[in-house]
Amino acid sequence: MRRVNESVRQVLAEALPDLKDPRIGLVTITGVVTSADLRVATVYVSVLGNARKRRATLEGLASAHGLLQAQLARQLRMKRTPELTFEYDLSVERGVRMTQLIDELAPDSDGTED
């Protein structure tokens, strides 16, 4: 399944720049989780921008899911092409927040105090 997930992620990542929907902003596919029966694939994305931009990008991706599924079917030739659902990946946001917290708590590396 890990190989299937990575293949789906790669095909979708290559197909995203070709989408003409103006709602879709700067988006990165951070991961894909495909069900064991290959019926559904949840695509996790990270979007640069505020909450409104994230929402618009997710709507644009949802409306383009048929086109993206057709691209998957052509390139992967799987027994069944999974139905795509898109979700915002909070892990990137959490990672940035954790880094900020660590930077605030960590003493300066040069040994001097402020």
GUVO-175037 format. One record per residue: x, y, z of N, C-alpha, C, O in turn; residue number from 1; residue in one letter. Coordinates in nm, 3 decimals, m for minus. Layout:
REM GUVO-175037
<n.X->X n.Y->Y n.Z->Z ca.X->X ca.Y->Y ca.Z->Z c.X->X c.Y->Y c.Z->Z o.X->X o.Y->Y o.Z->Z n->NUM res->a>
...
END
This chain:
REM GUVO-175037
<n.X->0.082 n.Y->m0.121 n.Z->0.000 ca.X->0.000 ca.Y->0.000 ca.Z->0.000 c.X->0.086 c.Y->0.126 c.Z->0.000 o.X->0.048 o.Y->0.228 o.Z->m0.057 n->1 res->m>
<n.X->0.201 n.Y->0.118 n.Z->0.064 ca.X->0.289 ca.Y->0.235 ca.Z->0.068 c.X->0.333 c.Y->0.274 c.Z->m0.074 o.X->0.342 o.Y->0.392 o.Z->m0.106 n->2 res->r>
<n.X->0.358 n.Y->0.173 n.Z->m0.157 ca.X->0.398 ca.Y->0.200 ca.Z->m0.295 c.X->0.282 c.Y->0.261 c.Z->m0.375 o.X->0.303 o.Y->0.351 o.Z->m0.456 n->3 res->r>
<n.X->0.162 n.Y->0.211 n.Z->m0.352 ca.X->0.043 ca.Y->0.266 ca.Z->m0.418 c.X->0.023 c.Y->0.411 c.Z->m0.376 o.X->0.001 o.Y->0.498 o.Z->m0.461 n->4 res->v>
<n.X->0.032 n.Y->0.438 n.Z->m0.247 ca.X->0.014 ca.Y->0.575 ca.Z->m0.195 c.X->0.116 c.Y->0.670 c.Z->m0.257 o.X->0.082 o.Y->0.782 o.Z->m0.297 n->5 res->n>
<n.X->0.240 n.Y->0.627 n.Z->m0.265 ca.X->0.345 ca.Y->0.712 ca.Z->m0.320 c.X->0.323 c.Y->0.734 c.Z->m0.470 o.X->0.347 o.Y->0.844 o.Z->m0.520 n->6 res->e>
<n.X->0.280 n.Y->0.632 n.Z->m0.541 ca.X->0.253 ca.Y->0.646 ca.Z->m0.685 c.X->0.139 c.Y->0.744 c.Z->m0.709 o.X->0.148 o.Y->0.829 o.Z->m0.798 n->7 res->s>
<n.X->0.033 n.Y->0.734 n.Z->m0.630 ca.X->m0.081 ca.Y->0.826 ca.Z->m0.642 c.X->m0.035 c.Y->0.968 c.Z->m0.612 o.X->m0.070 o.Y->1.062 o.Z->m0.683 n->8 res->v>
<n.X->0.044 n.Y->0.985 n.Z->m0.506 ca.X->0.095 ca.Y->1.117 ca.Z->m0.468 c.X->0.178 c.Y->1.177 c.Z->m0.582 o.X->0.163 o.Y->1.295 o.Z->m0.613 n->9 res->r>
<n.X->0.263 n.Y->1.098 n.Z->m0.642 ca.X->0.350 ca.Y->1.148 ca.Z->m0.748 c.X->0.271 c.Y->1.190 c.Z->m0.872 o.X->0.297 o.Y->1.296 o.Z->m0.929 n->10 res->q>
<n.X->0.175 n.Y->1.108 n.Z->m0.914 ca.X->0.094 ca.Y->1.142 ca.Z->m1.032 c.X->0.015 c.Y->1.270 c.Z->m1.006 o.X->0.008 o.Y->1.358 o.Z->m1.092 n->11 res->v>
<n.X->m0.046 n.Y->1.282 n.Z->m0.888 ca.X->m0.124 ca.Y->1.402 ca.Z->m0.857 c.X->m0.036 c.Y->1.526 c.Z->m0.848 o.X->m0.074 o.Y->1.633 o.Z->m0.895 n->12 res->l>
<n.X->0.082 n.Y->1.511 n.Z->m0.790 ca.X->0.174 ca.Y->1.626 ca.Z->m0.778 c.X->0.214 c.Y->1.676 c.Z->m0.916 o.X->0.229 o.Y->1.796 o.Z->m0.937 n->13 res->a>
<n.X->0.232 n.Y->1.585 n.Z->m1.010 ca.X->0.268 ca.Y->1.625 ca.Z->m1.146 c.X->0.150 c.Y->1.687 c.Z->m1.220 o.X->0.169 o.Y->1.771 o.Z->m1.307 n->14 res->e>
<n.X->0.027 n.Y->1.645 n.Z->m1.185 ca.X->m0.092 ca.Y->1.694 ca.Z->m1.254 c.X->m0.140 c.Y->1.830 c.Z->m1.202 o.X->m0.205 o.Y->1.904 o.Z->m1.275 n->15 res->a>
<n.X->m0.109 n.Y->1.864 n.Z->m1.078 ca.X->m0.160 ca.Y->1.988 ca.Z->m1.018 c.X->m0.123 c.Y->2.115 c.Z->m1.096 o.X->m0.209 o.Y->2.201 o.Z->m1.113 n->16 res->l>
<n.X->0.000 n.Y->2.130 n.Z->m1.143 ca.X->0.033 ca.Y->2.255 ca.Z->m1.215 c.X->m0.048 c.Y->2.275 c.Z->m1.343 o.X->m0.060 o.Y->2.387 o.Z->m1.391 n->17 res->p>
<n.X->m0.104 n.Y->2.167 n.Z->m1.398 ca.X->m0.182 ca.Y->2.178 ca.Z->m1.521 c.X->m0.326 c.Y->2.223 c.Z->m1.497 o.X->m0.396 o.Y->2.256 o.Z->m1.592 n->18 res->d>
<n.X->m0.370 n.Y->2.223 n.Z->m1.372 ca.X->m0.508 ca.Y->2.264 ca.Z->m1.342 c.X->m0.522 c.Y->2.415 c.Z->m1.363 o.X->m0.437 o.Y->2.493 o.Z->m1.322 n->19 res->l>
<n.X->m0.629 n.Y->2.453 n.Z->m1.427 ca.X->m0.651 ca.Y->2.595 ca.Z->m1.462 c.X->m0.745 c.Y->2.667 c.Z->m1.366 o.X->m0.776 o.Y->2.785 o.Z->m1.388 n->20 res->k>
<n.X->m0.791 n.Y->2.600 n.Z->m1.261 ca.X->m0.885 ca.Y->2.660 ca.Z->m1.167 c.X->m0.816 c.Y->2.771 c.Z->m1.088 o.X->m0.717 o.Y->2.744 o.Z->m1.020 n->21 res->d>
<n.X->m0.866 n.Y->2.895 n.Z->m1.095 ca.X->m0.801 ca.Y->3.005 ca.Z->m1.023 c.X->m0.812 c.Y->2.993 c.Z->m0.870 o.X->m0.739 o.Y->3.060 o.Z->m0.798 n->22 res->p>
<n.X->m0.901 n.Y->2.909 n.Z->m0.822 ca.X->m0.914 ca.Y->2.891 ca.Z->m0.677 c.X->m0.796 c.Y->2.815 c.Z->m0.619 o.X->m0.765 o.Y->2.829 o.Z->m0.500 n->23 res->r>
<n.X->m0.732 n.Y->2.735 n.Z->m0.700 ca.X->m0.623 ca.Y->2.651 ca.Z->m0.652 c.X->m0.496 c.Y->2.734 c.Z->m0.643 o.X->m0.442 o.Y->2.779 o.Z->m0.744 n->24 res->i>
<n.X->m0.449 n.Y->2.752 n.Z->m0.521 ca.X->m0.329 ca.Y->2.831 ca.Z->m0.497 c.X->m0.206 c.Y->2.743 c.Z->m0.494 o.X->m0.200 o.Y->2.638 o.Z->m0.557 n->25 res->g>
<n.X->m0.107 n.Y->2.789 n.Z->m0.421 ca.X->0.018 ca.Y->2.716 ca.Z->m0.406 c.X->m0.006 c.Y->2.599 c.Z->m0.311 o.X->m0.020 o.Y->2.619 o.Z->m0.190 n->26 res->l>
<n.X->m0.011 n.Y->2.479 n.Z->m0.366 ca.X->m0.049 ca.Y->2.362 ca.Z->m0.289 c.X->0.058 c.Y->2.255 c.Z->m0.302 o.X->0.118 o.Y->2.237 o.Z->m0.408 n->27 res->v>
<n.X->0.081 n.Y->2.183 n.Z->m0.192 ca.X->0.174 ca.Y->2.072 ca.Z->m0.188 c.X->0.100 c.Y->1.949 c.Z->m0.138 o.X->0.028 o.Y->1.956 o.Z->m0.038 n->28 res->t>
<n.X->0.118 n.Y->1.838 n.Z->m0.205 ca.X->0.059 ca.Y->1.714 ca.Z->m0.158 c.X->0.155 c.Y->1.653 c.Z->m0.058 o.X->0.267 o.Y->1.615 o.Z->m0.093 n->29 res->i>
<n.X->0.112 n.Y->1.644 n.Z->0.067 ca.X->0.199 ca.Y->1.595 ca.Z->0.173 c.X->0.186 c.Y->1.445 c.Z->0.196 o.X->0.275 o.Y->1.383 o.Z->0.254 n->30 res->t>
<n.X->0.077 n.Y->1.387 n.Z->0.151 ca.X->0.060 ca.Y->1.243 ca.Z->0.168 c.X->m0.070 c.Y->1.194 c.Z->0.108 o.X->m0.161 o.Y->1.272 o.Z->0.081 n->31 res->g>
<n.X->m0.076 n.Y->1.063 n.Z->0.088 ca.X->m0.196 ca.Y->0.998 ca.Z->0.037 c.X->m0.217 c.Y->0.871 c.Z->0.117 o.X->m0.123 o.Y->0.797 o.Z->0.144 n->32 res->v>
<n.X->m0.343 n.Y->0.847 n.Z->0.156 ca.X->m0.380 ca.Y->0.723 ca.Z->0.224 c.X->m0.491 c.Y->0.659 c.Z->0.142 o.X->m0.602 o.Y->0.712 o.Z->0.132 n->33 res->v>
<n.X->m0.459 n.Y->0.544 n.Z->0.084 ca.X->m0.554 ca.Y->0.472 ca.Z->0.000 c.X->m0.611 c.Y->0.355 c.Z->0.080 o.X->m0.538 o.Y->0.286 o.Z->0.150 n->34 res->t>
<n.X->m0.742 n.Y->0.335 n.Z->0.068 ca.X->m0.804 ca.Y->0.223 ca.Z->0.138 c.X->m0.754 c.Y->0.091 c.Z->0.079 o.X->m0.710 o.Y->0.087 o.Z->m0.036 n->35 res->s>
<n.X->m0.762 n.Y->m0.015 n.Z->0.157 ca.X->m0.711 ca.Y->m0.146 ca.Z->0.114 c.X->m0.781 c.Y->m0.198 c.Z->m0.011 o.X->m0.721 o.Y->m0.268 o.Z->m0.092 n->36 res->a>
<n.X->m0.909 n.Y->m0.163 n.Z->m0.028 ca.X->m0.983 ca.Y->m0.209 ca.Z->m0.146 c.X->m0.968 c.Y->m0.113 c.Z->m0.266 o.X->m1.032 o.Y->m0.133 o.Z->m0.369 n->37 res->d>
<n.X->m0.885 n.Y->m0.012 n.Z->m0.253 ca.X->m0.856 ca.Y->0.087 ca.Z->m0.358 c.X->m0.977 c.Y->0.168 c.Z->m0.402 o.X->m0.977 o.Y->0.224 o.Z->m0.512 n->38 res->l>
<n.X->m1.081 n.Y->0.175 n.Z->m0.320 ca.X->m1.200 ca.Y->0.251 ca.Z->m0.357 c.X->m1.186 c.Y->0.400 c.Z->m0.326 o.X->m1.242 o.Y->0.484 o.Z->m0.397 n->39 res->r>
<n.X->m1.113 n.Y->0.433 n.Z->m0.222 ca.X->m1.102 ca.Y->0.573 ca.Z->m0.178 c.X->m0.956 c.Y->0.606 c.Z->m0.148 o.X->m0.884 o.Y->0.526 o.Z->m0.089 n->40 res->v>
<n.X->m0.914 n.Y->0.724 n.Z->m0.189 ca.X->m0.782 ca.Y->0.775 ca.Z->m0.154 c.X->m0.799 c.Y->0.914 c.Z->m0.094 o.X->m0.855 o.Y->1.004 o.Z->m0.157 n->41 res->a>
<n.X->m0.752 n.Y->0.930 n.Z->0.028 ca.X->m0.755 ca.Y->1.061 ca.Z->0.093 c.X->m0.622 c.Y->1.128 c.Z->0.065 o.X->m0.516 o.Y->1.074 o.Z->0.098 n->42 res->t>
<n.X->m0.629 n.Y->1.245 n.Z->0.004 ca.X->m0.509 ca.Y->1.319 ca.Z->m0.035 c.X->m0.493 c.Y->1.434 c.Z->0.063 o.X->m0.581 o.Y->1.520 o.Z->0.075 n->43 res->v>
<n.X->m0.381 n.Y->1.436 n.Z->0.134 ca.X->m0.353 ca.Y->1.542 ca.Z->0.230 c.X->m0.269 c.Y->1.649 c.Z->0.163 o.X->m0.168 o.Y->1.620 o.Z->0.100 n->44 res->y>
<n.X->m0.314 n.Y->1.774 n.Z->0.178 ca.X->m0.246 ca.Y->1.885 ca.Z->0.111 c.X->m0.212 c.Y->1.995 c.Z->0.211 o.X->m0.278 o.Y->2.013 o.Z->0.313 n->45 res->v>
<n.X->m0.108 n.Y->2.068 n.Z->0.178 ca.X->m0.068 ca.Y->2.187 ca.Z->0.251 c.X->m0.085 c.Y->2.303 c.Z->0.155 o.X->m0.045 o.Y->2.295 o.Z->0.039 n->46 res->s>
<n.X->m0.144 n.Y->2.411 n.Z->0.204 ca.X->m0.173 ca.Y->2.526 ca.Z->0.119 c.X->m0.109 c.Y->2.650 c.Z->0.179 o.X->m0.124 o.Y->2.678 o.Z->0.298 n->47 res->v>
<n.X->m0.038 n.Y->2.724 n.Z->0.095 ca.X->0.021 ca.Y->2.850 ca.Z->0.139 c.X->m0.086 c.Y->2.957 c.Z->0.138 o.X->m0.147 o.Y->2.983 o.Z->0.034 n->48 res->l>
<n.X->m0.109 n.Y->3.019 n.Z->0.253 ca.X->m0.209 ca.Y->3.126 ca.Z->0.260 c.X->m0.296 c.Y->3.114 c.Z->0.383 o.X->m0.276 o.Y->3.026 o.Z->0.467 n->49 res->g>
<n.X->m0.393 n.Y->3.202 n.Z->0.391 ca.X->m0.483 ca.Y->3.206 ca.Z->0.507 c.X->m0.594 c.Y->3.102 c.Z->0.494 o.X->m0.598 o.Y->3.025 o.Z->0.398 n->50 res->n>
<n.X->m0.684 n.Y->3.101 n.Z->0.590 ca.X->m0.792 ca.Y->3.002 ca.Z->0.594 c.X->m0.883 c.Y->3.014 c.Z->0.472 o.X->m0.930 o.Y->2.912 o.Z->0.420 n->51 res->a>
<n.X->m0.908 n.Y->3.135 n.Z->0.426 ca.X->m0.994 ca.Y->3.152 ca.Z->0.309 c.X->m0.928 c.Y->3.091 c.Z->0.184 o.X->m0.995 o.Y->3.028 o.Z->0.103 n->52 res->r>
<n.X->m0.798 n.Y->3.111 n.Z->0.170 ca.X->m0.724 ca.Y->3.055 ca.Z->0.057 c.X->m0.723 c.Y->2.902 c.Z->0.064 o.X->m0.736 o.Y->2.834 o.Z->m0.038 n->53 res->k>
<n.X->m0.707 n.Y->2.848 n.Z->0.186 ca.X->m0.711 ca.Y->2.701 ca.Z->0.204 c.X->m0.846 c.Y->2.646 c.Z->0.162 o.X->m0.853 o.Y->2.545 o.Z->0.091 n->54 res->r>
<n.X->m0.952 n.Y->2.711 n.Z->0.207 ca.X->m1.087 ca.Y->2.666 ca.Z->0.176 c.X->m1.112 c.Y->2.670 c.Z->0.024 o.X->m1.167 o.Y->2.575 o.Z->m0.033 n->55 res->r>
<n.X->m1.071 n.Y->2.779 n.Z->m0.041 ca.X->m1.090 ca.Y->2.792 ca.Z->m0.185 c.X->m1.009 c.Y->2.686 c.Z->m0.260 o.X->m1.058 o.Y->2.630 o.Z->m0.358 n->56 res->a>
<n.X->m0.889 n.Y->2.660 n.Z->m0.216 ca.X->m0.805 ca.Y->2.558 ca.Z->m0.281 c.X->m0.867 c.Y->2.421 c.Z->m0.266 o.X->m0.870 o.Y->2.344 o.Z->m0.362 n->57 res->t>
<n.X->m0.917 n.Y->2.388 n.Z->m0.147 ca.X->m0.981 ca.Y->2.258 ca.Z->m0.127 c.X->m1.106 c.Y->2.244 c.Z->m0.214 o.X->m1.134 o.Y->2.136 o.Z->m0.266 n->58 res->l>
<n.X->m1.182 n.Y->2.353 n.Z->m0.230 ca.X->m1.300 ca.Y->2.350 ca.Z->m0.318 c.X->m1.258 c.Y->2.329 c.Z->m0.463 o.X->m1.321 o.Y->2.251 o.Z->m0.535 n->59 res->e>
<n.X->m1.153 n.Y->2.396 n.Z->m0.505 ca.X->m1.103 ca.Y->2.381 ca.Z->m0.641 c.X->m1.053 c.Y->2.239 c.Z->m0.667 o.X->m1.078 o.Y->2.183 o.Z->m0.774 n->60 res->g>
<n.X->m0.983 n.Y->2.182 n.Z->m0.571 ca.X->m0.935 ca.Y->2.045 ca.Z->m0.586 c.X->m1.051 c.Y->1.946 c.Z->m0.590 o.X->m1.049 o.Y->1.850 o.Z->m0.668 n->61 res->l>
<n.X->m1.151 n.Y->1.970 n.Z->m0.506 ca.X->m1.268 ca.Y->1.881 ca.Z->m0.506 c.X->m1.339 c.Y->1.885 c.Z->m0.640 o.X->m1.386 o.Y->1.782 o.Z->m0.689 n->62 res->a>
<n.X->m1.348 n.Y->2.003 n.Z->m0.699 ca.X->m1.417 ca.Y->2.012 ca.Z->m0.827 c.X->m1.333 c.Y->1.952 c.Z->m0.941 o.X->m1.388 o.Y->1.914 o.Z->m1.045 n->63 res->s>
<n.X->m1.203 n.Y->1.943 n.Z->m0.922 ca.X->m1.115 ca.Y->1.886 ca.Z->m1.025 c.X->m1.088 c.Y->1.737 c.Z->m1.002 o.X->m1.007 o.Y->1.677 o.Z->m1.073 n->64 res->a>
<n.X->m1.155 n.Y->1.677 n.Z->m0.904 ca.X->m1.122 ca.Y->1.538 ca.Z->m0.870 c.X->m1.145 c.Y->1.442 c.Z->m0.986 o.X->m1.070 o.Y->1.345 o.Z->m1.001 n->65 res->h>
<n.X->m1.246 n.Y->1.466 n.Z->m1.069 ca.X->m1.272 ca.Y->1.379 ca.Z->m1.183 c.X->m1.157 c.Y->1.381 c.Z->m1.284 o.X->m1.115 o.Y->1.277 o.Z->m1.334 n->66 res->g>
<n.X->m1.107 n.Y->1.500 n.Z->m1.312 ca.X->m0.994 ca.Y->1.516 ca.Z->m1.402 c.X->m0.869 c.Y->1.447 c.Z->m1.345 o.X->m0.795 o.Y->1.380 o.Z->m1.417 n->67 res->l>
<n.X->m0.848 n.Y->1.464 n.Z->m1.215 ca.X->m0.732 ca.Y->1.403 ca.Z->m1.150 c.X->m0.745 c.Y->1.251 c.Z->m1.146 o.X->m0.646 o.Y->1.180 o.Z->m1.163 n->68 res->l>
<n.X->m0.867 n.Y->1.200 n.Z->m1.123 ca.X->m0.888 ca.Y->1.056 ca.Z->m1.123 c.X->m0.862 c.Y->0.998 c.Z->m1.262 o.X->m0.805 o.Y->0.889 o.Z->m1.274 n->69 res->q>
<n.X->m0.902 n.Y->1.068 n.Z->m1.366 ca.X->m0.877 ca.Y->1.023 ca.Z->m1.504 c.X->m0.727 c.Y->1.017 c.Z->m1.530 o.X->m0.678 o.Y->0.925 o.Z->m1.596 n->70 res->a>
<n.X->m0.654 n.Y->1.114 n.Z->m1.478 ca.X->m0.508 ca.Y->1.116 ca.Z->m1.492 c.X->m0.447 c.Y->0.995 c.Z->m1.421 o.X->m0.356 o.Y->0.931 o.Z->m1.473 n->71 res->q>
<n.X->m0.498 n.Y->0.965 n.Z->m1.302 ca.X->m0.451 ca.Y->0.846 ca.Z->m1.228 c.X->m0.477 c.Y->0.719 c.Z->m1.309 o.X->m0.389 o.Y->0.634 o.Z->m1.322 n->72 res->l>
<n.X->m0.597 n.Y->0.707 n.Z->m1.363 ca.X->m0.635 ca.Y->0.588 ca.Z->m1.438 c.X->m0.543 c.Y->0.569 c.Z->m1.559 o.X->m0.502 o.Y->0.457 o.Z->m1.589 n->73 res->a>
<n.X->m0.511 n.Y->0.678 n.Z->m1.628 ca.X->m0.424 ca.Y->0.669 ca.Z->m1.745 c.X->m0.282 c.Y->0.629 c.Z->m1.709 o.X->m0.221 o.Y->0.547 o.Z->m1.778 n->74 res->r>
<n.X->m0.230 n.Y->0.686 n.Z->m1.603 ca.X->m0.089 ca.Y->0.666 ca.Z->m1.573 c.X->m0.060 c.Y->0.543 c.Z->m1.488 o.X->0.045 o.Y->0.480 o.Z->m1.506 n->75 res->q>
<n.X->m0.150 n.Y->0.506 n.Z->m1.397 ca.X->m0.119 ca.Y->0.396 ca.Z->m1.306 c.X->m0.176 c.Y->0.262 c.Z->m1.348 o.X->m0.123 o.Y->0.158 o.Z->m1.310 n->76 res->l>
<n.X->m0.282 n.Y->0.263 n.Z->m1.426 ca.X->m0.344 ca.Y->0.139 ca.Z->m1.473 c.X->m0.367 c.Y->0.039 c.Z->m1.359 o.X->m0.326 o.Y->m0.077 o.Z->m1.366 n->77 res->r>
<n.X->m0.432 n.Y->0.087 n.Z->m1.256 ca.X->m0.465 ca.Y->0.003 ca.Z->m1.141 c.X->m0.595 c.Y->m0.072 c.Z->m1.169 o.X->m0.672 o.Y->m0.035 o.Z->m1.257 n->78 res->m>
<n.X->m0.617 n.Y->m0.178 n.Z->m1.093 ca.X->m0.740 ca.Y->m0.256 ca.Z->m1.108 c.X->m0.861 c.Y->m0.167 c.Z->m1.088 o.X->m0.962 o.Y->m0.181 o.Z->m1.158 n->79 res->k>
<n.X->m0.852 n.Y->m0.076 n.Z->m0.993 ca.X->m0.961 ca.Y->0.017 ca.Z->m0.962 c.X->m0.898 c.Y->0.153 c.Z->m0.933 o.X->m0.799 o.Y->0.163 o.Z->m0.861 n->80 res->r>
<n.X->m0.956 n.Y->0.256 n.Z->m0.991 ca.X->m0.907 ca.Y->0.391 ca.Z->m0.964 c.X->m0.981 c.Y->0.446 c.Z->m0.843 o.X->m1.104 o.Y->0.453 o.Z->m0.844 n->81 res->t>
<n.X->m0.908 n.Y->0.485 n.Z->m0.739 ca.X->m0.975 ca.Y->0.532 ca.Z->m0.617 c.X->m1.044 c.Y->0.667 c.Z->m0.635 o.X->m0.999 o.Y->0.752 o.Z->m0.712 n->82 res->p>
<n.X->m1.154 n.Y->0.684 n.Z->m0.563 ca.X->m1.220 ca.Y->0.814 ca.Z->m0.560 c.X->m1.139 c.Y->0.904 c.Z->m0.468 o.X->m1.105 o.Y->0.865 o.Z->m0.356 n->83 res->e>
<n.X->m1.108 n.Y->1.023 n.Z->m0.515 ca.X->m1.021 ca.Y->1.113 ca.Z->m0.441 c.X->m1.099 c.Y->1.206 c.Z->m0.350 o.X->m1.201 o.Y->1.263 o.Z->m0.389 n->84 res->l>
<n.X->m1.051 n.Y->1.219 n.Z->m0.229 ca.X->m1.100 ca.Y->1.322 ca.Z->m0.137 c.X->m0.979 c.Y->1.400 c.Z->m0.090 o.X->m0.870 o.Y->1.344 o.Z->m0.072 n->85 res->t>
<n.X->m0.997 n.Y->1.530 n.Z->m0.069 ca.X->m0.885 ca.Y->1.617 ca.Z->m0.031 c.X->m0.909 c.Y->1.671 c.Z->0.109 o.X->m1.019 o.Y->1.715 o.Z->0.144 n->86 res->f>
<n.X->m0.803 n.Y->1.667 n.Z->0.189 ca.X->m0.809 ca.Y->1.722 ca.Z->0.325 c.X->m0.686 c.Y->1.806 c.Z->0.352 o.X->m0.576 o.Y->1.777 o.Z->0.303 n->87 res->e>
<n.X->m0.706 n.Y->1.911 n.Z->0.430 ca.X->m0.594 ca.Y->1.997 ca.Z->0.468 c.X->m0.509 c.Y->1.924 c.Z->0.572 o.X->m0.562 o.Y->1.870 o.Z->0.669 n->88 res->y>
<n.X->m0.379 n.Y->1.923 n.Z->0.551 ca.X->m0.286 ca.Y->1.856 ca.Z->0.642 c.X->m0.237 c.Y->1.955 c.Z->0.746 o.X->m0.164 o.Y->2.050 o.Z->0.716 n->89 res->d>
<n.X->m0.278 n.Y->1.932 n.Z->0.869 ca.X->m0.240 ca.Y->2.022 ca.Z->0.979 c.X->m0.098 c.Y->1.999 c.Z->1.028 o.X->m0.045 o.Y->2.081 o.Z->1.103 n->90 res->l>
<n.X->m0.035 n.Y->1.890 n.Z->0.989 ca.X->0.097 ca.Y->1.856 ca.Z->1.044 c.X->0.203 c.Y->1.961 c.Z->1.011 o.X->0.290 o.Y->1.987 o.Z->1.093 n->91 res->s>
<n.X->0.197 n.Y->2.021 n.Z->0.893 ca.X->0.295 ca.Y->2.124 ca.Z->0.857 c.X->0.278 c.Y->2.245 c.Z->0.949 o.X->0.375 o.Y->2.299 o.Z->1.001 n->92 res->v>
<n.X->0.154 n.Y->2.285 n.Z->0.968 ca.X->0.125 ca.Y->2.399 ca.Z->1.056 c.X->0.171 c.Y->2.369 c.Z->1.199 o.X->0.230 o.Y->2.455 o.Z->1.265 n->93 res->e>
<n.X->0.143 n.Y->2.249 n.Z->1.246 ca.X->0.186 ca.Y->2.210 ca.Z->1.381 c.X->0.338 c.Y->2.210 c.Z->1.393 o.X->0.393 o.Y->2.251 o.Z->1.495 n->94 res->r>
<n.X->0.406 n.Y->2.163 n.Z->1.289 ca.X->0.553 ca.Y->2.159 ca.Z->1.289 c.X->0.613 c.Y->2.298 c.Z->1.298 o.X->0.709 o.Y->2.320 o.Z->1.371 n->95 res->g>
<n.X->0.556 n.Y->2.391 n.Z->1.224 ca.X->0.604 ca.Y->2.529 ca.Z->1.228 c.X->0.582 c.Y->2.587 c.Z->1.368 o.X->0.669 o.Y->2.655 o.Z->1.421 n->96 res->v>
<n.X->0.466 n.Y->2.561 n.Z->1.425 ca.X->0.435 ca.Y->2.612 ca.Z->1.559 c.X->0.529 c.Y->2.552 c.Z->1.663 o.X->0.576 o.Y->2.623 o.Z->1.753 n->97 res->r>
<n.X->0.558 n.Y->2.423 n.Z->1.652 ca.X->0.650 ca.Y->2.357 ca.Z->1.746 c.X->0.790 c.Y->2.418 c.Z->1.734 o.X->0.857 o.Y->2.439 o.Z->1.836 n->98 res->m>
<n.X->0.834 n.Y->2.445 n.Z->1.613 ca.X->0.966 ca.Y->2.506 ca.Z->1.591 c.X->0.972 c.Y->2.644 c.Z->1.655 o.X->1.072 o.Y->2.680 o.Z->1.716 n->99 res->t>
<n.X->0.864 n.Y->2.720 n.Z->1.642 ca.X->0.858 ca.Y->2.853 ca.Z->1.704 c.X->0.867 c.Y->2.842 c.Z->1.856 o.X->0.939 o.Y->2.919 o.Z->1.920 n->100 res->q>
<n.X->0.794 n.Y->2.747 n.Z->1.913 ca.X->0.796 ca.Y->2.729 ca.Z->2.058 c.X->0.935 c.Y->2.688 c.Z->2.106 o.X->0.982 o.Y->2.737 o.Z->2.208 n->101 res->l>
<n.X->0.999 n.Y->2.598 n.Z->2.034 ca.X->1.134 ca.Y->2.554 ca.Z->2.072 c.X->1.231 c.Y->2.670 c.Z->2.063 o.X->1.315 o.Y->2.688 o.Z->2.151 n->102 res->i>
<n.X->1.220 n.Y->2.749 n.Z->1.957 ca.X->1.308 ca.Y->2.865 ca.Z->1.942 c.X->1.290 c.Y->2.966 c.Z->2.055 o.X->1.386 o.Y->3.027 o.Z->2.101 n->103 res->d>
<n.X->1.165 n.Y->2.982 n.Z->2.101 ca.X->1.137 ca.Y->3.075 ca.Z->2.211 c.X->1.196 c.Y->3.025 c.Z->2.343 o.X->1.241 o.Y->3.105 o.Z->2.424 n->104 res->e>
<n.X->1.195 n.Y->2.893 n.Z->2.364 ca.X->1.240 ca.Y->2.836 ca.Z->2.489 c.X->1.389 c.Y->2.807 c.Z->2.494 o.X->1.449 o.Y->2.805 o.Z->2.601 n->105 res->l>
<n.X->1.450 n.Y->2.784 n.Z->2.379 ca.X->1.591 ca.Y->2.747 ca.Z->2.374 c.X->1.679 c.Y->2.868 c.Z->2.405 o.X->1.652 o.Y->2.978 o.Z->2.358 n->106 res->a>
<n.X->1.785 n.Y->2.845 n.Z->2.484 ca.X->1.878 ca.Y->2.956 ca.Z->2.509 c.X->1.957 c.Y->2.986 c.Z->2.382 o.X->1.969 o.Y->2.901 o.Z->2.293 n->107 res->p>
<n.X->2.011 n.Y->3.107 n.Z->2.375 ca.X->2.092 ca.Y->3.144 ca.Z->2.258 c.X->2.211 c.Y->3.049 c.Z->2.246 o.X->2.270 o.Y->3.009 o.Z->2.347 n->108 res->d>
<n.X->2.245 n.Y->3.014 n.Z->2.124 ca.X->2.353 ca.Y->2.918 ca.Z->2.101 c.X->2.492 c.Y->2.979 c.Z->2.120 o.X->2.590 o.Y->2.905 o.Z->2.132 n->109 res->s>
<n.X->2.503 n.Y->3.112 n.Z->2.122 ca.X->2.635 ca.Y->3.173 ca.Z->2.135 c.X->2.679 c.Y->3.191 c.Z->2.281 o.X->2.787 o.Y->3.244 o.Z->2.308 n->110 res->d>
<n.X->2.596 n.Y->3.147 n.Z->2.373 ca.X->2.632 ca.Y->3.150 ca.Z->2.513 c.X->2.605 c.Y->3.282 c.Z->2.585 o.X->2.625 o.Y->3.290 o.Z->2.706 n->111 res->g>
<n.X->2.562 n.Y->3.384 n.Z->2.515 ca.X->2.530 ca.Y->3.511 ca.Z->2.579 c.X->2.383 c.Y->3.521 c.Z->2.605 o.X->2.301 o.Y->3.460 o.Z->2.536 n->112 res->t>
<n.X->2.350 n.Y->3.599 n.Z->2.706 ca.X->2.208 ca.Y->3.619 ca.Z->2.739 c.X->2.166 c.Y->3.757 c.Z->2.692 o.X->2.248 o.Y->3.848 o.Z->2.684 n->113 res->e>
<n.X->2.039 n.Y->3.772 n.Z->2.663 ca.X->1.987 ca.Y->3.902 ca.Z->2.620 c.X->1.968 c.Y->3.994 c.Z->2.737 o.X->1.924 o.Y->4.108 o.Z->2.719 n->114 res->d>
END
